[in-house]
Amino acid sequence: MNSAIRKYWAQYKWSNVFAMIANMKRHPSRHTEPIRDKLVAITGATAGIGYRTARKYAAMGADIIMVNRNEEKSERVRREIAEEFGIPIEHIIADLTRLQDIQRVGQCILSLERPVDVLIHNAGVHLESREETPEGLEVNFAIHYLCPLIITKMLMPKYRRDRAGRIILVSSEAYRFAVWGLDLEDLQWTRRRYSGIKAYGAGKLAQILSMHILAGQLAPYDVTINAMHPGMVRTESGKDNGPLYRWFKRNVIDKYSGSPEASAEALYYLGTSPEVRHTSDSFFHLTTEEELTPPARDAEVAEALWRKTREILDEMGVAL
Ligand SMILES: NC(=O)c1ccc[n+]([C@@H]2O[C@H](COP(=O)([O-])OP(=O)(O)OC[C@H]3O[C@@H](n4cnc5c(N)ncnc54)[C@H](OP(=O)(O)O)[C@@H]3O)[C@@H](O)[C@H]2O)c1
């Protein structure tokens, strides 16, 4: 870690933090054209940002595929959106922390004949205590990093064929909490004391680092991939944490949080506006492009993370 401090210290700029603070006050840019006959796939659309975003795209005429883990909630949202907006909407039920489910989702989308015009990797969690999937993966690592990476990688042949698409990673400014970067020897928090916010930040940082590599692989197919912070907004995030956290969330965090309508507006803009059609490998605070912190721009670490991830997945029988 000391070497990371030495490496990044001189690269940090206060102006970067001030820019983020200024961006917190900005409203997202809007795109008002409808998108008919386009297909949008979104993960985690049963609540919060994903739900609002599915409604936004539906209201603008898009066809929708949601990927949700809770069948009952998912069916309720599917029916509500279909009845209200009269658009075709389907769902895939999957737990996006489980490798088999993640691969099944990749396979389902891969087998579609039509292009996926917008793919939004939104599903996420905030966990105050360390949790593992049945396969022994730390949950932040699995859902924020492995899931979008595996699905996107599986879709490469489709993107090569369709030569169209925008991918959006719903990231978070909390990636900054991984101040000195990732611990590549402890990506899953087995050796260090787990911290909810640090593990969340590390998952989002890993996601951003993988974006740099995926962007290079997608570029020949004219497919873009970008990450965005959806604002600090009132959602169900953290609902599985203990009563103290939930009290704090309700009485403090939510009081300073905005509405996820703004996140949905931003996700619509990023997915449809011609202004960002050719922008790739960028980080947006809502719709304002931001410079990433030094650990999130580290190409060497991005490569090392990719190699390490390939090893982890190889052992679990998943090819990257
Ligand atoms: N809210 C904020 O202020 C904020 C700020 C920065 C970034 N974000 C990011 O925004 C994204 C959406 O979060 P949110 O705030 O809208 O939270 P939310 O209201 O809790 O919604 C999260 C969505 O993800 C789904 N999900 C969670 N675990 C899943 C799993 N294992 N498999 C499949 N789906 C799963 C949830 O499904 P269930 O309904 O079944 O739980 C829900 O649909 C996350 O990536 C989060 O990190 C949020």
The ligand as a Gaussian input file, in Angstrom:
#p B3LYP/6-31G(d) Opt

LIG

0 1
 N      -28.793000       5.491000      -4.610000
 C      -27.680000       6.179000      -4.748000
 O      -27.538000       7.281000      -4.193000
 C      -26.555000       5.636000      -5.598000
 C      -25.387000       6.405000      -5.698000
 C      -24.363000       5.930000      -6.494000
 C      -24.492000       4.749000      -7.183000
 N      -25.626000       4.005000      -7.051000
 C      -25.710000       2.748000      -7.813000
 O      -26.953000       2.694000      -8.484000
 C      -27.311000       1.345000      -8.761000
 C      -28.759000       1.107000      -8.381000
 O      -28.881000       1.256000      -6.984000
 P      -30.158000       1.882000      -6.258000
 O      -29.667000       2.985000      -5.422000
 O      -31.228000       2.126000      -7.246000
 O      -30.521000       0.690000      -5.250000
 P      -31.865000      -0.160000      -5.049000
 O      -33.057000       0.712000      -4.954000
 O      -31.545000      -1.056000      -3.903000
 O      -31.966000      -1.017000      -6.394000
 C      -31.008000      -2.003000      -6.671000
 C      -31.523000      -2.927000      -7.750000
 O      -30.526000      -3.955000      -7.950000
 C      -31.161000      -5.220000      -7.755000
 N      -30.236000      -6.224000      -7.232000
 C      -29.542000      -6.191000      -6.068000
 N      -28.855000      -7.326000      -5.923000
 C      -29.125000      -8.094000      -7.008000
 C      -28.738000      -9.384000      -7.421000
 N      -27.925000     -10.133000      -6.680000
 N      -29.194000      -9.859000      -8.589000
 C      -30.039000      -9.129000      -9.359000
 N      -30.462000      -7.902000      -9.016000
 C      -30.008000      -7.402000      -7.848000
 C      -32.263000      -4.937000      -6.758000
 O      -33.187000      -6.025000      -6.754000
 P      -34.174000      -6.311000      -5.506000
 O      -35.352000      -5.409000      -5.689000
 O      -34.497000      -7.751000      -5.674000
 O      -33.407000      -6.012000      -4.252000
 C      -32.803000      -3.651000      -7.328000
 O      -33.596000      -3.906000      -8.462000
 C      -26.311000       0.482000      -7.985000
 O      -25.327000      -0.010000      -8.853000
 C      -25.701000       1.471000      -6.990000
 O      -24.410000       1.092000      -6.617000
 C      -26.672000       4.423000      -6.271000

